[in-house]
């Protein structure tokens, strides 16, 4: 198994980050192809996929990503990780 674990300091509150994730990250083709379903529970976004599962935890000015990838997901890790890095770094500026 492979895992994506990232922590980002941001300049945005939880509602702002939720809007950004819903509008920019989830529709991103590299991310969208990975995701089967998502569900928000308070400030945590739970993600399931044929490639793995995980969550994005939001706190004001902080986001944490923890996604466990299965064997197939391991092959897509580089693309997915680069996309998440690029998108979440926008929240830091």
Secondary structure, DSSP 8 states (H G I E B T S, - for coil): -EEEEEEEE-SS-HHHHHHHIIIIITTSHHHHTT-SEEEEETTEEEEEETTEEEEEEEETTEEEEEEEE-HHHHHHHHHHHHHHHHHHHGGG-
